[in-house]
Amino acid sequence: METGKRSPTKAMLSALDNALDADGELRTFWERLTGSGRPAYIEEIATTILHAEAVYEYQVLTWPAHLQSQVYVEACMRLGTPWISAEERSRRAAERAAYAEAVTSSSTPHLWLVVDSSLLERRYGGDEVALKQLSFILDLVDRDRLTFQVIPAGSPRHPGDSGVFKLITTDTGQEVGYVESRLEGQVTSSPQHVAHWRMLFAALQSAALTPEASRDALRKEIQVISSE
């Protein structure tokens, strides 16, 4: 705990709170700071990922922010947030692309991604945008920068009905979980919750195609788009 790699137990927090005569304030502060359900800003998570040791992620609808090409970001924003001006959209897309470049051009964090096969077939912005995005992912896979797996739509052991999530191993060795909704994200460092997500990610990987077969599925979808 002294090195910042482990969180204090509830018993330890209570003991420290009593020793400091904090009347429960220490435990309350800790839960707000790192406990289950704490709101997290997108910028906070982006910075955490940039400096992390490893990121494990499951996605269904869109590619992770740190794995998005600029044209893909622009297409998603144009369709998903039509109230944003074209100028603002271009600025944000450039920033997102720069962030993705910073993450993927470095040797860390180590990146694992499991996706539903339906993500490969989505055409946000049209075939040209999809082709550039899938080619961007394939390049990362070919360079062994990303460990990528696809879960077939017909998999009978698909455990992903609990929604998308990230597991992040920080540069201090601490593990945190992150889930995101349309309005906000929530982060937790609860050992129990993190352990549950660990088990769920392992189940997702076991239901998915092998990394080699997943790369073949990615190449096949690129060929489909190119021939249309």
SEPA-332078 format. One line per field, with one value per residue: chain; residue number from 1; residue in one letter; z, y, x of N, C-alpha, C in turn. Coordinates in steps of 0.02 Angstrom, whole numbers. Each point is the difference from the previous one (the first is absolute). Layout:
N
kette	[A	...]
nr	[NUM	...]
rest	[A	...]
n_up	[Z	...]
n_north	[Y	...]
n_east	[X	...]
ca_up	[Z	...]
ca_north	[Y	...]
ca_east	[X	...]
c_up	[Z	...]
c_north	[Y	...]
c_east	[X	...]
//
This chain:
228
kette	[A	A	A	A	A	A	A	A	A	A	A	A	A	A	A	A	A	A	A	A	A	A	A	A	A	A	A	A	A	A	A	A	A	A	A	A	A	A	A	A	A	A	A	A	A	A	A	A	A	A	A	A	A	A	A	A	A	A	A	A	A	A	A	A	A	A	A	A	A	A	A	A	A	A	A	A	A	A	A	A	A	A	A	A	A	A	A	A	A	A	A	A	A	A	A	A	A	A	A	A	A	A	A	A	A	A	A	A	A	A	A	A	A	A	A	A	A	A	A	A	A	A	A	A	A	A	A	A	A	A	A	A	A	A	A	A	A	A	A	A	A	A	A	A	A	A	A	A	A	A	A	A	A	A	A	A	A	A	A	A	A	A	A	A	A	A	A	A	A	A	A	A	A	A	A	A	A	A	A	A	A	A	A	A	A	A	A	A	A	A	A	A	A	A	A	A	A	A	A	A	A	A	A	A	A	A	A	A	A	A	A	A	A	A	A	A	A	A	A	A	A	A	A	A	A	A	A	A]
nr	[1	2	3	4	5	6	7	8	9	10	11	12	13	14	15	16	17	18	19	20	21	22	23	24	25	26	27	28	29	30	31	32	33	34	35	36	37	38	39	40	41	42	43	44	45	46	47	48	49	50	51	52	53	54	55	56	57	58	59	60	61	62	63	64	65	66	67	68	69	70	71	72	73	74	75	76	77	78	79	80	81	82	83	84	85	86	87	88	89	90	91	92	93	94	95	96	97	98	99	100	101	102	103	104	105	106	107	108	109	110	111	112	113	114	115	116	117	118	119	120	121	122	123	124	125	126	127	128	129	130	131	132	133	134	135	136	137	138	139	140	141	142	143	144	145	146	147	148	149	150	151	152	153	154	155	156	157	158	159	160	161	162	163	164	165	166	167	168	169	170	171	172	173	174	175	176	177	178	179	180	181	182	183	184	185	186	187	188	189	190	191	192	193	194	195	196	197	198	199	200	201	202	203	204	205	206	207	208	209	210	211	212	213	214	215	216	217	218	219	220	221	222	223	224	225	226	227	228]
rest	[M	E	T	G	K	R	S	P	T	K	A	M	L	S	A	L	D	N	A	L	D	A	D	G	E	L	R	T	F	W	E	R	L	T	G	S	G	R	P	A	Y	I	E	E	I	A	T	T	I	L	H	A	E	A	V	Y	E	Y	Q	V	L	T	W	P	A	H	L	Q	S	Q	V	Y	V	E	A	C	M	R	L	G	T	P	W	I	S	A	E	E	R	S	R	R	A	A	E	R	A	A	Y	A	E	A	V	T	S	S	S	T	P	H	L	W	L	V	V	D	S	S	L	L	E	R	R	Y	G	G	D	E	V	A	L	K	Q	L	S	F	I	L	D	L	V	D	R	D	R	L	T	F	Q	V	I	P	A	G	S	P	R	H	P	G	D	S	G	V	F	K	L	I	T	T	D	T	G	Q	E	V	G	Y	V	E	S	R	L	E	G	Q	V	T	S	S	P	Q	H	V	A	H	W	R	M	L	F	A	A	L	Q	S	A	A	L	T	P	E	A	S	R	D	A	L	R	K	E	I	Q	V	I	S	S	E]
n_up	[0	34	-47	21	8	64	-3	47	44	3	24	-48	-45	28	0	-62	-18	37	-28	-54	32	-60	44	-33	8	30	27	16	19	29	22	15	27	27	35	8	-65	15	-11	-65	-9	-63	14	58	-30	-44	50	36	-56	-13	66	-23	35	11	-56	34	-61	14	-66	-12	16	37	-39	45	42	35	-36	-1	-65	-28	-58	38	35	-56	-28	53	3	-65	8	50	-21	-33	65	-11	-1	-65	20	46	-45	-45	45	21	-64	-12	55	-19	-62	26	38	-51	-35	52	4	-64	0	61	38	38	21	27	-60	34	-52	29	-61	-5	-35	29	42	-24	8	51	-30	59	-32	-10	-58	-26	43	-12	-64	9	34	-40	-50	36	14	-63	-12	48	-26	-62	34	18	-21	-30	57	-56	27	-41	28	-29	-44	-28	35	18	6	-36	39	-57	29	36	-64	-33	2	43	-3	46	-19	53	-9	50	-48	16	13	-52	12	-62	12	-60	17	-27	65	27	30	19	52	6	60	10	43	32	-14	13	53	10	-13	41	41	-6	5	48	23	-10	25	47	-4	-3	-62	-22	25	-21	25	53	-9	-11	53	30	-24	18	56	5	-16	44	42	-9	3	46]
n_north	[-60	-4	-48	-1	-62	8	-11	45	-50	-21	-55	4	14	-48	-40	19	-8	-57	-18	24	-38	-31	-40	-48	60	-35	-43	49	34	-55	-12	65	-9	-60	9	-52	11	15	58	-9	48	11	64	-14	-34	49	41	-33	-6	63	0	-40	-55	-6	-12	-24	-10	8	-4	35	64	20	20	-24	51	-42	-25	65	-9	51	-33	-51	37	30	-60	-28	53	-3	-66	-4	54	1	11	-39	59	11	62	-4	-29	41	48	-24	-8	59	23	-31	20	58	-6	-23	49	40	-29	-2	59	-5	-25	48	-15	-61	-15	-15	-27	-7	-17	21	-53	22	12	-58	-10	38	45	20	45	-64	-31	59	26	-48	8	65	-5	-45	38	51	-36	-19	61	18	-41	19	57	-43	56	-39	-28	-27	-2	-41	18	-59	26	-58	29	-64	19	42	26	33	-29	4	8	54	-11	34	-36	42	-23	40	56	2	-35	54	-39	30	3	2	29	6	50	18	4	-57	-1	-63	13	-59	2	-12	-33	0	64	18	-40	26	60	-19	-30	55	36	-42	7	65	-2	-39	47	37	21	-41	28	-59	-35	38	-6	-64	4	33	-41	-48	35	11	-64	-12	46	-25	-54	40]
n_east	[41	59	6	-63	20	-16	-65	-11	-1	-63	29	45	-47	-37	55	17	-63	0	58	-28	-46	-7	-29	33	31	50	-42	-39	55	24	-61	-2	61	-7	-53	-41	-8	63	-31	12	45	-22	17	-30	-49	-4	10	-46	-36	12	-6	-48	0	-66	-34	-52	-27	-65	-12	-56	-10	51	50	44	-5	39	-51	-12	-13	30	-1	18	43	19	-1	29	40	9	-1	45	34	-58	-5	53	30	4	11	-47	-39	24	-9	-58	-16	29	-31	-57	12	16	-54	-37	29	-12	-60	-16	30	-25	48	-23	-61	6	-22	-55	-30	-59	-24	-63	-15	-55	51	23	-65	14	-39	21	-37	-19	5	12	-43	-45	16	2	-57	-27	23	-23	-55	-7	20	-41	-45	12	1	-47	-28	-44	-22	-24	-61	-32	-57	-6	-43	17	48	-7	63	-37	48	-6	-53	55	16	20	66	38	54	23	59	-1	36	-45	-31	-34	-52	-28	-65	-22	-58	-28	-40	-58	-15	22	59	10	39	30	25	-65	39	-58	-14	63	-4	-60	25	48	-44	-37	56	18	-63	6	61	-25	-49	56	7	46	54	24	-51	9	65	-12	-41	49	46	-41	-14	65	7	-48	25	60	-38	-27]
ca_up	[0	4	-66	-43	-44	28	37	69	13	40	69	6	-3	63	52	-10	16	73	26	-14	27	-57	2	-63	-58	-40	-41	-49	-50	-41	-43	-52	-41	-39	11	-53	-23	-2	-67	-28	-61	-57	-1	52	-24	-56	28	34	-52	-32	43	31	-19	-43	-5	-25	-15	-39	-35	-43	-49	-29	18	57	-18	-13	-60	-51	-50	0	-41	38	54	-30	-21	59	29	-45	4	69	35	-53	27	0	-62	-41	23	64	-15	-29	53	44	-36	-4	66	12	-42	30	60	-23	-24	58	33	-42	-22	57	14	51	34	-38	-18	-17	-19	-22	-28	-35	-72	-31	-5	-63	-55	5	-52	19	-48	-66	-12	0	69	31	-26	33	70	6	-20	56	50	-27	4	70	12	-36	34	68	48	28	0	-23	-6	-21	21	-52	21	19	54	52	67	3	67	-2	6	56	-26	-14	57	-5	58	-10	48	-1	4	68	11	24	-52	6	-51	-25	-44	-25	-29	-45	36	44	13	70	11	64	16	47	-19	-19	-66	-49	-8	-40	-70	-23	-18	-58	-58	-16	-32	-67	-41	-13	-48	-62	-45	17	-31	-70	-36	3	-50	-64	-5	-14	-69	-43	-3	-42	-69	-18	-13	-59	-61	-9]
ca_north	[60	58	16	23	-54	-33	43	-22	-36	37	-3	47	68	14	8	65	51	4	26	72	30	36	-6	-27	41	-29	-53	32	32	-52	-29	49	7	-60	-54	-21	47	70	30	12	40	-33	21	-37	-68	4	8	-63	-49	21	-17	-65	-58	-43	15	-56	33	-34	49	-26	48	44	-14	40	67	-2	-40	30	43	67	0	-38	45	52	-30	-15	62	31	-36	-9	64	49	68	27	34	-33	22	-34	-71	-11	10	-58	-59	5	-14	-72	-36	11	-42	-69	-6	0	-65	-57	6	-18	-73	-12	-61	-59	8	-58	22	-51	34	-39	-1	52	62	-1	12	67	44	70	44	-31	-52	28	11	-66	-31	31	-19	-71	-5	27	-54	-55	20	-9	-72	-26	23	-28	54	-12	-68	13	-60	11	-49	-11	15	-61	-35	-20	14	72	26	72	36	47	65	11	22	0	-15	36	-9	65	-2	-18	-69	-6	-16	35	-16	60	-8	66	8	57	63	3	-64	-16	-38	-34	-39	-52	-64	-48	17	-12	-73	-22	19	-42	-63	12	9	-66	-36	29	-26	-72	-6	33	-33	11	61	-12	-3	66	39	-22	29	71	5	-19	56	50	-22	9	72	19	-28	28]
ca_east	[-41	43	27	-54	-20	-59	-46	-10	-62	-49	22	56	-28	-34	51	32	-49	-4	63	1	-60	-28	-73	-25	14	53	-29	-44	42	31	-50	-14	59	18	-48	-45	-50	22	-1	66	-1	32	70	35	12	47	67	17	17	62	57	-13	39	-41	-71	-40	-64	-52	-41	-52	-26	52	69	22	25	72	12	-42	31	-31	-61	-51	-25	-41	-63	-40	-23	-48	-63	-22	-7	-12	-2	68	16	50	65	13	6	66	50	-2	24	72	26	-8	48	66	1	8	69	44	-8	20	70	42	2	-51	-22	-16	-70	-42	-67	-49	-58	-50	11	-41	37	37	-47	-30	26	-7	30	5	51	68	19	7	61	57	1	19	70	38	2	40	70	20	2	58	61	-4	-13	-67	-26	-69	-42	-69	-49	-51	-69	-36	34	-47	28	14	-15	7	-63	5	21	71	39	73	41	63	55	34	73	20	-19	-69	-49	-64	-49	-34	-57	-19	-66	-4	9	58	33	10	61	2	60	-21	30	-52	-26	53	6	-57	12	55	-31	-42	43	26	-55	-7	55	-10	-54	20	47	70	27	15	-63	-30	34	-28	-67	11	22	-57	-46	33	-8	-70	-10	40	-31	-67]
c_up	[0	-68	-49	-47	26	37	72	7	41	73	12	-1	66	56	-6	18	75	30	-9	28	-53	-5	-67	-62	-45	-46	-54	-56	-47	-49	-57	-50	-46	3	-59	-18	-3	-72	-23	-64	-55	-2	52	-23	-57	25	35	-51	-31	40	32	-23	-49	1	-31	-11	-40	-30	-48	-57	-35	21	57	-23	-17	-61	-59	-48	-2	-40	35	55	-29	-21	60	32	-43	6	71	40	-51	24	3	-68	-38	23	65	-11	-28	53	46	-34	-6	67	16	-40	27	62	-19	-24	59	36	-41	-23	56	10	54	-5	-48	-9	-18	-16	-24	-25	-26	-75	-36	-8	-67	-59	2	-48	18	-52	-69	-6	6	72	35	-23	33	73	9	-20	55	55	-23	4	72	17	-34	33	71	54	36	-5	-9	-7	-15	26	-55	26	25	57	56	71	8	68	3	8	57	-23	-8	62	-17	67	-14	56	-4	5	70	16	26	-59	14	-57	-20	-46	-19	-29	-47	36	41	5	75	6	69	8	52	-21	-22	-70	-54	-13	-43	-74	-30	-24	-63	-63	-22	-36	-71	-47	-18	-51	-69	-44	25	-31	-74	-42	0	-51	-70	-12	-18	-73	-49	-7	-42	-74	-24	-18	-65	-65	-14	-49]
c_north	[63	22	22	-54	-38	50	-24	-37	44	2	50	72	19	12	68	57	10	30	75	37	41	-7	-22	38	-30	-54	29	32	-52	-31	47	5	-60	-55	-14	55	72	27	14	40	-37	17	-38	-70	-1	7	-63	-52	17	-21	-69	-53	-44	22	-60	28	-45	53	-33	48	41	-24	45	66	-1	-42	26	43	66	1	-37	43	52	-28	-15	63	34	-33	-3	63	56	72	33	31	-39	17	-35	-74	-15	7	-61	-62	0	-16	-75	-40	7	-43	-74	-13	-5	-68	-56	3	-17	-75	-20	55	-59	-1	-66	26	-60	38	-51	3	54	66	4	20	70	47	73	44	-29	-48	27	11	-67	-34	29	-21	-72	-10	25	-53	-57	15	-10	-74	-30	18	-27	54	-11	-75	5	-66	19	-56	-8	12	-62	-38	-17	17	74	28	76	41	51	69	7	25	0	-23	30	-17	63	-9	-14	-73	-9	-14	37	-21	64	-19	69	-2	60	65	3	-69	-10	-46	-33	-35	-53	-67	-51	14	-13	-75	-27	17	-40	-67	7	8	-67	-42	25	-27	-73	-12	28	-46	11	66	-8	-2	68	47	-18	29	74	10	-16	58	57	-18	10	73	20	-23	29	59]
c_east	[43	27	-54	-25	-61	-42	-7	-66	-48	21	57	-25	-34	49	34	-48	-7	62	6	-59	-37	-76	-29	18	54	-28	-45	40	31	-50	-18	59	11	-52	-44	-49	23	-2	71	-7	37	74	41	17	49	72	23	22	67	61	-6	50	-38	-73	-35	-71	-46	-45	-49	-17	54	69	21	32	74	17	-42	41	-38	-65	-56	-29	-47	-68	-45	-28	-53	-68	-27	-10	-10	-2	69	14	54	70	19	11	70	55	2	26	76	33	-5	50	71	8	11	71	48	-2	31	72	49	0	-49	-53	-8	-76	-33	-70	-41	-61	-50	13	-40	37	38	-45	-30	35	-11	35	9	58	71	25	12	64	62	6	22	73	46	7	44	74	26	7	62	66	4	-7	-66	-15	-75	-37	-72	-44	-52	-70	-36	32	-49	24	17	-21	-4	-63	1	23	75	36	74	29	69	49	42	75	26	-17	-71	-46	-65	-45	-37	-57	-25	-70	1	19	64	32	7	60	-3	68	-16	29	-52	-27	52	9	-57	11	57	-28	-42	42	30	-53	-11	54	-10	-56	18	43	71	24	14	-64	-35	33	-25	-69	4	21	-57	-48	29	-7	-72	-13	35	-32	-69	2]
//
